[in-house]
Amino acid sequence: VCPIKQDVSGLPAASNQFKWKNWWIRGILTLAMISVFFLIIYMGSFMLMLLVLGIQVKCFHEIITIGYRVYHSYDLPWFRSLSWYFLLCVNYFFYGETVADYFGTFVQRREQLQFLIRYHRFISFALYLAGFCMFVLSLVKKHYRLQFYMFAWTHVTLLITVTQSHLVIQNLFEGMIWFLVPISSVICNDIAAYIFGFFFGRTPLIKLSPKKTWEGFIGGGFSTVLFGFVFSYFLAQHQYFVCPVEYNSETNRFVTECEPSELFQLKKYSVPLLLQAVLGWETVNMYPFQMHSIALSTFASLIGPFGGFFASGFKRAFKIKDFADTIPGHGGIMDRFDCQYLMATFVHVYITSFIRGPNPSKVLKQLLVLQPEQQLNVYRTLKSHLVEKGILQPSLRG
């Protein structure tokens, strides 16, 4: 679908009316989506995981459908079936890894699941290998190159959607705050940039997105950093948001109860001399996480939009306006989450690089699934180490 160029200089009223109509449609649906999002947050971590899975499947569908529409005239055999099969295989692998990592104790109590977990990677590889063989068998003379294009298309789509959504869930397990602040920062930046661009936009930002302006980019950036800082202060006060998400095998439900780490305990900070004269404060009480929120929201406002620019370039390459028409005024699900996937990767890298340390709870779960002899060996080794360190007395028994 190519945009039709026409001279609308004589129709300013109609153009302005369309502009405001689009504003109201986008605004109302944005509020509706945010309301539903808050409702799902209230329903708990498991519902958020299902939401991420649903968004992943829909984004995969939208991108694969573009490939099918572009190349469907060749009547390639098995393309869509194999695409969905590979999606199932990759999801089976990633979610199986998550189950083994976070629900090991629960799985060990279910004999029917022990086989699946023990040989999970072999089963995953066998499933993928079956799809690979089916693809080779589907090759048609004179269309080899095109079929390999589509094979690569499917795998790149899997890389973009499935692996990134897996990282989103990994971030969620670290604590809901690591899920909410990054996602909310991207949403805030998108909304603020649109508002600033709508009312003050004059200077084009990038040719890939003609509607994006420097005014919207800068205004959205400052708004996002401020929002992330304030929003983090609110979330850091509640265990529900800051505690790691863990599965309680006794109650068969997810729990978010813990003693908050130092990141989520108020500390006194000295205000820089330049700001003391303006604010009139010498010290201020903040949560250490708020400093991290500045890094997250800065990435969301400076680098996050490049995910949108990438998506714009992709759509222009195939001469389409949106990935789909799922949401009036917004386009498809992928149009709304093109920046979120880039953000998810950054948050995961940020956590593993600057935040995450040894997790005693996770180590304990791994020890509990060992055989009794292995557990005793670990106990003896740990006891010997503690005695050498002088933490335990050599005469201590038990």
N, C-alpha and C positions, 0 to 999 in steps of 0.2 A: 504494500500500500504506500504509494508515494504521495507526499503532500502536494496539493495543487496551489501553485503560486498565482495570486491574483492581486489586482490593485484595489485596496480597500480604503484608500485615502478619502474617498467621498462618503464612506460609511462609518464615521467615527462613533456615532451613537450606537449602532449595532455592534461594533467591535467592543465598545466599553460595556454594553449590556451583557455580551457573552463572557467578558472577563469577570464581571461580578457574579454571574450565574455560576461559573466554574469555581469561583471563590467559595460561594455558599455550599455547593455540592461537596467540594473537598473538605471544607470546614466541618460540616455536619457529620460526614462519614468518618472523619478523623476523630471527632469526639466519641462517636459510637464505637469505633475500634478500640480507643483508649479505655472506654468503660468496660468493654468485654475483657480486655487485657487485665484490668484491675480485678474483675470478678474471678478470672482464672487464677490470679495470684492468691486470692483469698481461699480458693479451693485447694491449694497446696502444691507441693513440688511435683507430685506424680502427674497432675493435670498440666503443669507447665511442660513436662517432658512429652506428653502426648501432643501438646500444641506444637512443640518444636518438630516432632515427627510429622505431624500433619502439614506444616508449612514446607518441610523438606520435600515431601511427596508431591505437593502442588507445584513447587518451584521446578522440580525435576520434570514434571508433566509439561509445564509451559515451555521449557527449553527444548525438550525432545519433540514436542509438537511442531515447533518452528522448523526443526530439521525434517520432520515428516512432510510438512507442507512444501518445503523447498524441493524435496527430492521424490515426492510420492509418485510422480508421473512415470518413474522408472519401474514402479511396481516391484520394489526390492522385497524378496521373501524374508519373513521372520524378523524384520527390523524392529518393529514396535514390541513384539513378544520378547525378543532377546534383550531389548533395552530394559524392560520391566523385570526380566529375570535377573539381569546383572544388578539392578537396584535391590532386589530381595537378597541376593548373595552378599552384597557389600553391607547391607543393614544387618544381616544375620551375623556377619563377622564382627562389626563394631559393637552392636548391642550385646552380643555374646561376651565380648571382652569386658564390657561394663558390668555385666552380671557376675562374671568370674571375679572381677576386681572388687566390687562393692557388696556383693551378696554371697560371698564364698561360704560363710557359715550356714546360711539358709539352704544353699544348694547341696551341701554335704549331708544334710538331713533328709534329702529326697533322693532315694536310690535311682529313680528313673532319670534324674537330671545329671547324676555323677558321670555317666558315660559321655553325655553331650559336652560337659565342661572339660573333661579330661582330654577328649580328642577334638576339641572345638576347632582349633586351627586346621587340623587335617580335614575335618568335614567341610570347613569353609573353602579350603583350597580345592577339594574334590568337586564341590558345587560349582565353583568358578570354572574349573577345568571342563566340566560338562558343557557349560555355556560357550566356552572357547571352541570346543569341538563342534558344537551345533553351528557356530558362526562359520567355521571352515567348510562344513557340509553345505551351508546355504549359499556359498559363493557361486555366482552366475557368470558365465562367459560374457565378455564385452562390458561388464559392469564391475570388474574387480576393483578398480581404483575408487569408484564411487562408494562401494561397500566398505572399503577400508577407511574412507573419509568418515562414514557414518559410525564405524566401530570406534574411531578416535573421538568423534562427537559425543558418543555415549559415555566414554571413559572420562573425558574432560568434564562433562556434566556431573558425573558421579563425584569427581574431585571437588567441584565447586559446591555441590549441595550436601552430599552425605558426610564427607569428612568434616566440613565446617559445622554442620549441625551436631555432629558427635562432639566437637570441641565445645559447643554451646552447653551441652549437657554436662560435660566434664567441668566446665566453669560453675555450673549450677550446684554440683556436688560440693564445691569448695565453700558454698554459702550463697544464699539467694541474692545477697547484695552484689556479688560478682556477676550475677546474671542481670539484675535489674538496672544497676547504674550504667553499664555500657549500652544496653539496649535503649534505655530511656534517654541517654545522652545523644544517641544517633537520631532518635525520634525528635528530641528537642531541637537538634541542629537542623533537621529537615524542615520542621515547622517554622522555626525562627528565621532561617534563611529565606523561606518562601514569603514570610510576612515582610521582612525587611526589603526583599527584592520587589515585592508587589507594590509597596508604598514608596520606596526610595531608590529602587534600582534604575541606574542609568548607564553604568559602564559594563559591557559584556565581559564575562570571566573567561570562558573557554568556548571555542568554536563547536566542540562536540555537543554542548548543551547551550544553545543560543539564549535560552531564557534565564540562565544562571548569570548573576551579576556580582561584581566585587562588593557592592553595598550589602547584598544578601549574604555573601560569604563571610565578610568581616562582622556584620551584625549578628549572624548566626553563631559565629565562633565565640564572641564575648558572652552571648546569652547562654551558650552551652556550658562553658566553664563555670559561670555563676550558678547555673541550675545544678550541675553535678556536685558542686561544693555544698550547696544548701540541701539538696536531696540526700546526699550522703550523711549529713548530720542527722537528718530525721531517721533514716534507716538504721544507723549505727546504734540507736538507742534501744533497739528491739532484738531479742534473741532470735525471734522467728526469721529475721533477715540475715543475721551475721553468723549463726551457727552452721557448721557443715551439715549437709543433708545426709542422714544415715538411715539405714533400714533396720528396724527392730524386729528380729525374727520371732520374738515372743508374742508381740502384739500384732505382727504382720502389717506394719504400717511404717511410713517414713516419719522420722522425728527430727526436730530442729531444736534440741535442748543441749546446752553446754555452758561452761564458764567462758564468757567472751575472752578472746585473746587480747594482747596488748594493743592490737590495731583498733580495737573497739572499746577502749577505755579512755576517758577524758584525761588530757594532759595539758599542762600549762606551757605556753610558748611565748617567747618575747617578740613583741611587735617591732619590725625594722624601724630605725630612727626616722626615716623619711615618712613613714605612715603614722608615726606617733603624733606628729603635729596635726595631721588631718583627722585621725580617728579619736585622738585624745586618750588612747589606751596604751599602757606600757606592756601589758600581758593579755593573752586571750586563751580561753579554754577551748580546745578542739580535740577531735578524734584523729589519731594518726592516719586513719583511712582516708580522711578528707584530703590529705596531701596526695595520696595515690589517686584520688578521684580527679585531681587536676590533670594528672598525666593521662588518665583514661578519657576525660572529656576533651582534652587538647587533641588527642589522636582522633577522636570522633569528629572534631570540627575541621582539622587540617588535612588528615589523610583519609578519613572515612569517605568524604565526598568523591574521592577518586574511584571508589567502587561504583558509584553512580555514573561517573564519567566513562568508566569501562563498559558499563551496561549500555550507556547511550551510544558508544562507538559500535557495540555489538548490534544494536537495533538498526543503526544507520547502515551497517554493512549488509543487512538483509532487508532494508527499506521497509521497516515496520515502525509504527508509532509506539506501541506498548507490547509487552510480552503476551498479554492477554487482556480481556475486558471484564475480569472478575469483579473489580471494585470500581463503580462509576466515578469518574473524575480522577482516579488514581492509576488505573490500568490493571495489571496483573499482580499477583502476590509477589513475584520476583521483582517487580518495579518498586515495591515497598521495602524489600529486604535485600536489595543489591549491596547496600553499605554494611548491613548487619554481619554478613559472612566475613568480610575483611576485619571487622571489629572483633568478632569471636576469636579469630586466630591471634590477633594482637593480645587480647586479654589472656588467652591461654599461655602464650609465650611470656607475658609479663608476670603471671603468677608463678610459673616454673622458674623464672630467672630471679625474681626479687622477693617473692613472698613465701612460697611453699618450702617447708622444711620436713624433716622426718615426721611421719604421722604414726604415733604410738598405737592408735586405734586400728589403723590399717595393718600394721605389723602383727598386732595381736590376732586379728582375724586370720592372717596367713598362718600363724603358728597353730591356731586351733584346728586347722584342717590337716595338719601333719599327723603321721602315725605316732602312737605313744612312744616308741623307741626314739624317733626323731625329736620329739618334744623333750624327752629326757636329756638327749645330747645337747640340745640348745640350752636347757636349764643348767647343765653342768658347765658348759662353756661360759655362759653369762655369769654364773656364780664365781668361777675362777677369775674372770676378768674383774669383777667387782672387788674381790679379795685383793688382787694385785693393786688396784687403785686405792685401797684403804677404805673403801666405802662399807664393806662388810668385814667382820672379824673372822679370822680363820677358823675359830672354834664354833661359829654359827652353824646350826644344823637346820634341816627342813627342806 
